[in-house]
Amino acid sequence: MVEFSRYYINFMREFFTNIGSFFKKIFEAFGDILYRDIVEYIDELGKASGKFGLLDWAVFFIVTIINFVFFAFVLIRLYQLLRRYFKFTKREVEKDELLEEISLLNLKTSELIDEKNKILAMKVSSLGVGAAPYQEEADDDYGFDDEEAPKVEIESRFVKLTEVDEEYKDKITSVVMKDEDNINLEQLVERFVNFSASQLGLYYTKKVISIFIAGMGTSRIMILEGISGTGKTSLPYAMGKFFSQDAAIVSVQPSWRDRAELIGYLNEFTKKFNETDFLKHLYEATYREDLSFIILDEMNLARVEYYFAEFLSILEMPNPEEWKIEVVANNQPGDPINLDGGKIKIPLNLWFVGTANKDDSTFTITDKVYDRAVPIVMNTKSEYIDAPYTEPVVMSFEYLDSLYKQAEKENQMSPKTLDSLMKLDLFITAKFKITFGNRIMKQIRQFIPIYIACGRSEYEGLDYLCANKIFRKFEALNLAFLQEEIDELIELINKLFGKGEFLESISLLESYKVS
């Protein structure tokens, strides 16, 4: 015991002596660096400088400045790193504290909501107004039977859509057409041109309106593109006025990246759905039987295939009963009437019309979008038309659809035209590695009969579609190496359809030739 005590005391004395020596050496080292070494450096410099020449002194000053700058840089950098580290550490600590506070607040909020529901249930039951959450407990306390207690009106998570429900609750939406509105497609074009000119001061050629009307029978998506000031936005706006149902204008924003920008999203914290005007207009169209338009103004300010991708895919389905957009995962009490399983059905009487400019501030519209839409190019402003005063029409979708079906039955493309189109497709596929495809062929077969019924010619409509849906794709090719093939294509078009027929297509192909 005595020997161990002696050993332990000596050990601790030696241990603390070593620790003291360690710190003593550290302080001595700092003293050497900050005082003794500096004095020695100055003494050595004084001895050596007696032999310095002019050049030596110049080099001395340069090297001294460089060394000083280097050490200053190291110290500043070290200071910045330490400051950044402490700032980051402080931020992380604050973040953890905030997250902890948020968790506590959420917990307290949940408890308060729970308590509020219990109190509300008791009050409702005591007043005999009806059942609420915790209704079973309230009934037991106050002696109400389930059959006697009326239901509590549940607040909807869709504010705008339920307003639409209320608006159309007792409203007759069936369309009663007048005798003077029972017109054919050619008369429809003539009447719109006169209405637009006489009442709105907007002037359009019969060809442009025929393309628009035929496009409506071909696709639910249309793209009006061209230079500013040619009436791209005004055309669908005027169509809404003409069919006695104002078109809804939705301005596309450059920040749009997904479908939530277009439809909205469910706020998980408030349990409310952030509805957009687009969603409201889409939902309202489900109540109507006339013609409705939603204008996506300057649609290529953002990438169309990002925010509109779901619509592009769904509208491709052959069965219109499957045209449904999911809004929420499932239905809940208080949801809008026409929300089926959390989905909204895109009605047949609704068209999406996008306007697009081509400049540095916009994105290129991809073939995926163009192939599914009917493009309408508007690069010139129509001249003044002295039109008689013309009233708008009241027309149901059912009646317009019957005109389309009648046109497809009566104005089918001739076998000769179909054969010429097939030869043109084979040549383009072989020489340019671009094909018409089943989708575009289907659109051609739908578009041309309606276009003819609008008072236009078969070749004029085919020329327009070839130029704007097929030959437009040549812009992505290396045209400098395809000059001979373009000449051969122009020659084949003149041979198949006759000279002077495909003027728009040939003009576009000529513009691709390198001068």
DRENSE-199675 format. One record per residue (C-alpha): residue in three letters; x, y, z. Coordinates in Angstrom, 1 decimal. Layout:
<sites>
residu	east	north	up
ala	X	Y	Z;
...
</sites>
This chain:
<sites>
residu	east	north	up
met	0.0	0.0	0.0;
val	2.8	2.4	0.9;
glu	4.8	1.5	-2.2;
phe	1.9	2.0	-4.5;
ser	1.0	5.4	-2.9;
arg	4.7	6.5	-3.4;
tyr	4.5	5.3	-7.0;
tyr	1.2	7.0	-7.8;
ile	2.3	10.3	-6.3;
asn	5.5	10.3	-8.3;
phe	3.6	9.3	-11.4;
met	1.1	12.2	-11.0;
arg	3.9	14.7	-10.2;
glu	5.8	13.6	-13.4;
phe	2.5	13.7	-15.5;
phe	1.6	17.2	-14.5;
thr	5.3	18.3	-14.9;
asn	5.2	17.0	-18.4;
ile	2.0	18.9	-19.2;
gly	3.5	22.0	-17.8;
ser	6.6	21.5	-19.9;
phe	4.4	21.0	-23.0;
phe	2.6	24.3	-22.6;
lys	5.9	26.0	-21.6;
lys	7.5	24.8	-24.8;
ile	4.5	26.1	-26.8;
phe	4.8	29.5	-25.2;
glu	8.5	29.5	-25.8;
ala	8.0	28.5	-29.5;
phe	5.6	31.5	-29.9;
gly	8.1	33.7	-28.1;
asp	10.8	32.5	-30.5;
ile	8.6	33.1	-33.6;
leu	7.2	36.5	-32.5;
tyr	10.3	38.0	-30.8;
arg	13.6	36.2	-30.7;
asp	13.6	34.9	-34.3;
ile	12.5	38.3	-35.6;
val	15.4	39.9	-33.8;
glu	17.8	37.4	-35.2;
tyr	16.3	37.9	-38.7;
ile	16.8	41.6	-38.4;
asp	20.4	41.2	-37.1;
glu	21.3	38.9	-40.0;
leu	19.7	41.3	-42.5;
gly	21.8	44.1	-41.0;
lys	25.0	42.1	-41.4;
ala	24.2	41.0	-44.9;
ser	22.9	44.3	-46.2;
gly	26.2	46.0	-45.8;
lys	27.3	44.1	-48.9;
phe	24.1	44.8	-50.9;
gly	24.3	46.6	-54.2;
leu	21.5	48.5	-55.9;
leu	20.3	45.4	-57.7;
asp	20.3	43.4	-54.4;
trp	18.2	46.0	-52.7;
ala	15.7	46.1	-55.6;
val	15.4	42.3	-55.5;
phe	15.1	42.4	-51.7;
phe	12.1	44.8	-51.8;
ile	10.4	42.8	-54.5;
val	10.8	39.5	-52.7;
thr	9.7	41.1	-49.4;
ile	6.5	42.4	-51.0;
ile	5.8	39.0	-52.5;
asn	6.3	37.2	-49.2;
phe	4.1	39.8	-47.4;
val	1.3	39.4	-50.0;
phe	1.5	35.6	-49.8;
phe	1.3	35.5	-46.0;
ala	-1.5	38.1	-46.0;
phe	-3.4	36.0	-48.5;
val	-2.9	32.9	-46.4;
leu	-4.1	34.7	-43.3;
ile	-7.2	36.2	-45.0;
arg	-8.1	32.8	-46.6;
leu	-7.8	31.1	-43.2;
tyr	-10.0	33.8	-41.7;
gln	-12.6	33.3	-44.4;
leu	-12.7	29.6	-44.0;
leu	-13.0	29.8	-40.3;
arg	-15.8	32.4	-40.6;
arg	-17.6	30.3	-43.2;
tyr	-17.3	27.3	-40.9;
phe	-18.7	29.0	-37.9;
lys	-21.5	30.7	-40.0;
phe	-22.4	27.3	-41.5;
thr	-22.4	25.7	-38.0;
lys	-24.6	28.5	-36.7;
arg	-27.0	28.2	-39.6;
glu	-27.4	24.4	-39.1;
val	-28.0	24.9	-35.4;
glu	-30.7	27.5	-36.2;
lys	-32.2	25.3	-38.8;
asp	-32.5	22.4	-36.4;
glu	-34.0	24.7	-33.8;
leu	-36.6	26.0	-36.4;
leu	-37.5	22.4	-37.5;
glu	-38.0	21.5	-33.9;
glu	-40.2	24.5	-33.3;
ile	-42.2	23.7	-36.5;
ser	-42.7	20.1	-35.3;
leu	-44.0	21.4	-31.9;
leu	-46.3	23.9	-33.6;
asn	-47.7	21.3	-35.9;
leu	-48.3	19.0	-32.9;
lys	-50.1	21.8	-31.0;
thr	-52.1	22.8	-34.1;
ser	-53.2	19.2	-34.6;
glu	-54.2	19.1	-30.9;
leu	-56.1	22.4	-31.2;
ile	-58.0	21.3	-34.3;
asp	-58.9	18.0	-32.6;
glu	-60.2	19.9	-29.6;
lys	-62.1	22.4	-31.8;
asn	-63.8	19.5	-33.6;
lys	-64.9	17.9	-30.4;
ile	-66.3	21.3	-29.1;
leu	-68.0	21.9	-32.4;
ala	-69.5	18.4	-32.4;
met	-70.9	19.0	-28.9;
lys	-72.3	22.4	-29.8;
val	-73.9	21.1	-33.1;
ser	-75.4	18.2	-31.3;
ser	-76.8	20.3	-28.5;
leu	-78.4	22.6	-31.0;
gly	-79.8	19.7	-33.0;
val	-78.1	21.0	-36.2;
gly	-76.5	17.7	-37.2;
ala	-73.6	15.4	-37.1;
ala	-70.0	16.4	-37.2;
pro	-66.7	14.6	-36.6;
tyr	-67.0	12.8	-33.2;
gln	-70.8	12.7	-33.9;
glu	-71.2	9.3	-32.2;
glu	-69.8	10.6	-28.9;
ala	-71.9	13.8	-29.1;
asp	-75.1	11.8	-29.7;
asp	-74.4	9.6	-26.7;
asp	-73.8	12.7	-24.5;
tyr	-76.9	14.6	-25.6;
gly	-79.3	11.7	-26.5;
phe	-79.7	12.3	-30.2;
asp	-80.4	9.4	-32.6;
asp	-78.6	9.2	-35.9;
glu	-81.9	9.3	-37.8;
glu	-82.9	12.6	-36.1;
ala	-79.7	14.5	-36.6;
pro	-79.4	16.1	-40.0;
lys	-76.0	16.2	-41.7;
val	-73.4	19.0	-41.3;
glu	-72.5	20.8	-44.4;
ile	-68.8	20.0	-45.1;
glu	-66.5	22.8	-46.3;
ser	-65.1	21.9	-49.7;
arg	-61.4	22.0	-50.5;
phe	-62.2	23.4	-53.9;
val	-63.4	27.0	-53.6;
lys	-63.6	28.0	-57.3;
leu	-65.0	24.7	-58.6;
thr	-67.8	24.7	-56.0;
glu	-68.6	28.2	-57.0;
val	-69.1	26.9	-60.6;
asp	-71.4	24.1	-59.2;
glu	-73.5	26.8	-57.4;
glu	-73.6	28.9	-60.6;
tyr	-74.9	26.1	-62.7;
lys	-77.1	24.5	-60.0;
asp	-80.5	25.6	-61.4;
lys	-79.3	26.7	-64.8;
ile	-80.5	25.2	-68.1;
thr	-77.4	24.5	-70.2;
ser	-79.0	22.8	-73.2;
val	-78.6	24.8	-76.4;
val	-81.7	25.9	-78.3;
met	-80.6	26.9	-81.9;
lys	-82.5	29.3	-84.0;
asp	-83.5	28.5	-87.6;
glu	-81.1	31.1	-89.0;
asp	-78.2	29.4	-87.2;
asn	-78.8	26.0	-88.9;
ile	-76.1	26.7	-91.5;
asn	-73.5	24.6	-93.3;
leu	-69.7	24.9	-92.9;
glu	-69.2	27.2	-95.9;
gln	-71.9	29.6	-94.6;
leu	-70.4	29.4	-91.1;
val	-67.0	30.6	-92.5;
glu	-68.7	33.4	-94.4;
arg	-70.8	34.5	-91.4;
phe	-67.8	34.5	-89.0;
val	-65.7	36.7	-91.4;
asn	-68.6	39.2	-91.7;
phe	-69.3	39.1	-87.9;
ser	-65.7	39.7	-87.0;
ala	-65.3	42.5	-89.4;
ser	-68.6	44.3	-88.7;
gln	-68.8	43.9	-84.9;
leu	-65.2	43.5	-83.7;
gly	-63.2	45.3	-86.4;
leu	-61.0	42.2	-86.9;
tyr	-60.4	41.1	-90.4;
tyr	-59.5	37.5	-91.5;
thr	-59.4	35.8	-94.9;
lys	-61.8	32.9	-95.6;
lys	-58.8	30.6	-96.0;
val	-57.6	31.3	-92.5;
ile	-61.0	30.8	-91.0;
ser	-61.5	27.6	-93.1;
ile	-58.3	26.2	-91.7;
phe	-59.4	27.1	-88.1;
ile	-62.9	25.5	-88.6;
ala	-61.3	22.4	-90.2;
gly	-58.7	22.3	-87.5;
met	-61.4	22.1	-84.9;
gly	-62.8	19.0	-86.5;
thr	-59.3	17.5	-86.6;
ser	-57.7	18.1	-83.2;
arg	-58.6	19.6	-79.8;
ile	-55.3	21.5	-79.9;
met	-54.5	24.3	-82.3;
ile	-51.4	26.5	-82.5;
leu	-51.5	30.0	-84.0;
glu	-48.0	31.2	-84.8;
gly	-46.4	34.1	-86.6;
ile	-45.2	37.6	-86.2;
ser	-46.8	40.0	-83.6;
gly	-49.8	42.1	-84.6;
thr	-51.4	39.6	-87.1;
gly	-54.4	38.7	-84.8;
lys	-53.3	35.4	-83.3;
thr	-54.9	36.0	-79.9;
ser	-57.8	37.9	-81.4;
leu	-58.9	35.0	-83.6;
pro	-59.9	32.5	-80.9;
tyr	-61.2	35.5	-78.8;
ala	-63.4	36.4	-81.8;
met	-64.5	32.8	-82.1;
gly	-65.7	32.8	-78.5;
lys	-67.7	36.0	-79.2;
phe	-69.1	34.5	-82.4;
phe	-70.3	31.3	-80.7;
ser	-71.8	33.3	-77.9;
gln	-69.4	32.0	-75.2;
asp	-66.4	34.1	-74.3;
ala	-63.0	32.4	-74.7;
ala	-60.9	32.1	-71.5;
ile	-57.4	33.6	-71.8;
val	-54.7	32.0	-69.8;
ser	-51.3	33.8	-69.9;
val	-48.4	31.3	-69.9;
gln	-45.5	32.3	-67.6;
pro	-41.8	31.6	-68.3;
ser	-41.5	29.8	-64.9;
trp	-43.9	27.1	-65.8;
arg	-42.2	23.7	-65.5;
asp	-45.0	21.1	-64.8;
arg	-48.7	20.5	-64.7;
ala	-49.1	22.0	-61.3;
glu	-48.7	25.5	-62.9;
leu	-51.7	24.7	-65.2;
ile	-54.0	22.8	-62.9;
gly	-52.9	23.7	-59.4;
tyr	-52.0	21.5	-56.4;
leu	-53.3	20.3	-53.0;
asn	-51.7	22.2	-50.1;
glu	-50.9	19.5	-47.6;
phe	-50.8	21.9	-44.7;
thr	-54.1	23.7	-45.3;
lys	-55.8	20.7	-47.0;
lys	-57.1	23.2	-49.6;
phe	-56.6	22.9	-53.3;
asn	-54.8	25.8	-54.9;
glu	-57.0	26.1	-58.0;
thr	-56.0	28.0	-61.2;
asp	-58.2	29.9	-63.6;
phe	-57.3	27.2	-66.2;
leu	-58.8	24.5	-64.0;
lys	-61.9	26.6	-63.4;
his	-62.5	27.2	-67.1;
leu	-61.9	23.5	-67.8;
tyr	-64.4	22.4	-65.1;
glu	-67.0	25.0	-66.3;
ala	-66.8	23.5	-69.8;
thr	-68.1	20.2	-68.4;
tyr	-71.5	21.8	-67.7;
arg	-71.9	23.4	-71.1;
glu	-73.1	22.0	-74.5;
asp	-72.0	24.9	-76.7;
leu	-68.5	25.5	-77.9;
ser	-65.7	26.6	-75.5;
phe	-62.2	27.8	-76.0;
ile	-59.2	28.1	-73.7;
ile	-56.4	30.3	-75.1;
leu	-52.9	29.6	-73.9;
asp	-51.4	33.0	-74.7;
glu	-47.7	32.9	-75.7;
met	-47.6	29.2	-74.9;
asn	-43.9	28.8	-75.9;
leu	-42.7	31.3	-73.2;
ala	-42.2	28.0	-71.3;
arg	-41.6	24.5	-72.7;
val	-45.0	23.2	-73.9;
glu	-44.1	19.6	-73.5;
tyr	-43.4	20.2	-69.8;
tyr	-46.6	21.8	-68.5;
phe	-49.0	20.4	-71.1;
ala	-47.6	16.9	-71.5;
glu	-50.5	15.1	-69.8;
phe	-53.0	16.8	-72.1;
leu	-51.0	15.9	-75.2;
ser	-51.1	12.2	-74.2;
ile	-54.7	12.0	-73.0;
leu	-56.1	13.7	-76.1;
glu	-54.4	11.1	-78.2;
met	-56.6	8.3	-76.8;
pro	-59.2	7.2	-79.3;
asn	-62.0	6.8	-76.8;
pro	-63.1	10.3	-75.5;
glu	-64.5	8.6	-72.3;
glu	-60.8	8.1	-71.3;
trp	-60.0	11.9	-71.6;
lys	-59.6	12.4	-67.9;
ile	-57.1	14.5	-66.0;
glu	-56.3	13.5	-62.4;
val	-56.7	16.5	-60.0;
val	-56.5	14.7	-56.7;
ala	-56.0	11.1	-55.7;
asn	-59.6	10.5	-54.7;
asn	-62.9	12.2	-53.9;
gln	-63.8	13.4	-50.5;
pro	-67.1	14.8	-49.1;
gly	-67.7	18.3	-50.3;
asp	-65.7	17.9	-53.6;
pro	-67.1	19.4	-56.8;
ile	-70.0	17.4	-58.5;
asn	-68.3	16.7	-61.8;
leu	-65.1	15.5	-60.1;
asp	-65.2	11.8	-60.7;
gly	-62.8	9.8	-58.6;
gly	-60.6	12.9	-58.3;
lys	-60.5	13.3	-62.1;
ile	-62.0	15.9	-64.5;
lys	-63.2	14.7	-67.9;
ile	-62.1	16.9	-70.8;
pro	-65.3	17.6	-72.6;
leu	-65.6	17.2	-76.4;
asn	-66.9	20.8	-76.8;
leu	-63.6	22.3	-75.5;
trp	-60.6	23.4	-77.6;
phe	-57.2	24.5	-76.5;
val	-55.8	27.3	-78.7;
gly	-52.2	28.3	-78.2;
thr	-50.5	31.4	-79.6;
ala	-46.8	31.4	-80.3;
asn	-44.2	34.0	-81.3;
lys	-40.8	33.1	-82.7;
asp	-38.1	35.2	-81.1;
asp	-35.2	34.9	-78.6;
ser	-37.5	35.0	-75.6;
thr	-39.4	31.9	-76.5;
phe	-38.7	28.1	-76.7;
thr	-38.9	26.1	-79.9;
ile	-42.1	24.1	-80.1;
thr	-41.1	20.4	-80.6;
asp	-42.5	17.9	-83.2;
lys	-44.2	16.1	-80.3;
val	-46.5	19.1	-79.9;
tyr	-46.8	20.0	-83.6;
asp	-47.7	16.5	-84.6;
arg	-50.7	16.5	-82.2;
ala	-51.9	20.0	-83.1;
val	-53.2	21.8	-86.1;
pro	-50.8	24.8	-86.8;
ile	-52.2	28.0	-88.3;
val	-49.5	30.3	-89.6;
met	-50.4	34.0	-89.5;
asn	-47.5	36.2	-90.8;
thr	-49.6	38.8	-92.7;
lys	-52.3	41.1	-91.5;
ser	-55.6	40.8	-93.5;
glu	-56.9	43.8	-95.4;
tyr	-60.0	45.8	-94.5;
ile	-63.3	44.1	-95.3;
asp	-66.5	46.1	-95.9;
ala	-68.9	43.5	-94.3;
pro	-72.6	43.8	-93.5;
tyr	-73.7	43.8	-89.9;
thr	-73.8	40.2	-88.8;
glu	-75.1	38.6	-85.6;
pro	-73.3	35.9	-83.7;
val	-74.6	32.3	-83.8;
val	-75.9	30.0	-81.0;
met	-74.6	26.5	-81.9;
ser	-74.4	23.3	-80.0;
phe	-71.4	21.0	-80.2;
glu	-73.7	18.2	-81.3;
tyr	-74.8	20.2	-84.3;
leu	-71.2	21.2	-85.3;
asp	-70.1	17.6	-84.9;
ser	-72.9	16.5	-87.2;
leu	-71.6	19.0	-89.9;
tyr	-68.1	17.5	-89.5;
lys	-69.4	13.9	-89.8;
gln	-71.4	14.9	-92.9;
ala	-68.4	16.5	-94.5;
glu	-66.2	13.5	-93.9;
lys	-68.9	11.3	-95.5;
glu	-69.5	13.4	-98.5;
asn	-66.0	14.8	-99.3;
gln	-63.7	11.9	-98.9;
met	-60.3	12.3	-100.6;
ser	-60.1	10.9	-104.1;
pro	-58.2	7.6	-104.7;
lys	-55.8	9.5	-107.1;
thr	-54.9	12.0	-104.4;
leu	-54.3	9.3	-101.8;
asp	-52.1	7.4	-104.3;
ser	-50.1	10.6	-105.0;
leu	-49.8	11.3	-101.3;
met	-48.5	7.8	-100.8;
lys	-45.8	8.2	-103.5;
leu	-44.8	11.6	-102.0;
asp	-44.5	9.9	-98.5;
leu	-42.3	7.1	-99.9;
phe	-40.0	9.6	-101.7;
ile	-39.6	11.8	-98.5;
thr	-38.9	8.8	-96.4;
ala	-36.2	7.5	-98.7;
lys	-34.5	10.9	-99.4;
phe	-35.0	12.8	-96.1;
lys	-35.7	10.1	-93.6;
ile	-39.0	11.8	-92.6;
thr	-42.4	10.1	-92.8;
phe	-46.0	11.2	-92.7;
gly	-46.8	8.7	-90.0;
asn	-50.2	7.3	-89.0;
arg	-51.1	10.3	-86.8;
ile	-50.6	12.8	-89.6;
met	-52.3	10.6	-92.2;
lys	-55.3	10.4	-89.9;
gln	-55.3	14.2	-89.5;
ile	-55.1	14.7	-93.3;
arg	-58.1	12.3	-93.8;
gln	-60.1	14.3	-91.3;
phe	-59.0	17.8	-92.2;
ile	-59.4	17.7	-96.0;
pro	-63.1	16.8	-96.2;
ile	-64.0	19.5	-93.7;
tyr	-61.8	22.0	-95.5;
ile	-63.6	21.2	-98.8;
ala	-67.0	21.6	-97.0;
cys	-65.8	25.1	-96.0;
gly	-65.7	26.0	-99.7;
arg	-62.1	25.4	-100.3;
ser	-60.3	22.9	-102.6;
glu	-58.7	19.5	-101.9;
tyr	-55.2	20.4	-103.1;
glu	-55.2	23.7	-101.3;
gly	-55.8	22.0	-98.0;
leu	-53.3	19.2	-98.7;
asp	-50.7	21.8	-99.7;
tyr	-51.2	23.7	-96.4;
leu	-50.9	20.5	-94.3;
cys	-47.8	19.3	-96.2;
ala	-46.1	22.6	-95.8;
asn	-46.8	23.1	-92.1;
lys	-46.7	19.5	-90.8;
ile	-44.2	17.8	-93.1;
phe	-41.9	20.1	-94.9;
arg	-41.5	22.3	-91.8;
lys	-39.6	19.4	-90.3;
phe	-36.8	19.9	-92.9;
glu	-35.5	22.8	-90.8;
ala	-33.8	20.3	-88.5;
leu	-31.9	18.7	-91.4;
asn	-28.5	19.6	-92.8;
leu	-30.1	21.3	-95.9;
ala	-26.7	22.3	-97.4;
phe	-26.2	18.6	-98.4;
leu	-29.7	18.1	-99.6;
gln	-30.0	20.6	-102.4;
glu	-30.4	18.1	-105.2;
glu	-33.0	16.1	-103.2;
ile	-35.0	19.3	-102.7;
asp	-35.0	20.0	-106.4;
glu	-36.1	16.4	-107.1;
leu	-38.9	16.8	-104.5;
ile	-40.2	20.0	-106.1;
glu	-40.2	18.2	-109.5;
leu	-42.1	15.3	-108.0;
ile	-44.7	17.5	-106.4;
asn	-45.4	19.3	-109.7;
lys	-45.6	15.9	-111.4;
leu	-48.0	14.4	-108.9;
phe	-50.3	17.3	-108.2;
gly	-49.7	19.6	-111.2;
lys	-47.9	22.9	-111.6;
gly	-49.3	25.8	-109.7;
glu	-51.2	23.7	-107.2;
phe	-48.8	23.3	-104.2;
leu	-47.6	26.9	-104.2;
glu	-47.1	27.1	-100.4;
ser	-45.1	23.9	-100.2;
ile	-42.9	24.8	-103.1;
ser	-42.3	28.3	-101.8;
leu	-41.2	26.9	-98.5;
leu	-38.9	24.3	-100.2;
glu	-37.4	27.1	-102.3;
ser	-36.5	29.0	-99.2;
tyr	-34.5	26.0	-98.0;
lys	-32.2	26.1	-101.0;
val	-28.8	27.6	-100.4;
ser	-28.2	30.6	-102.7;
</sites>
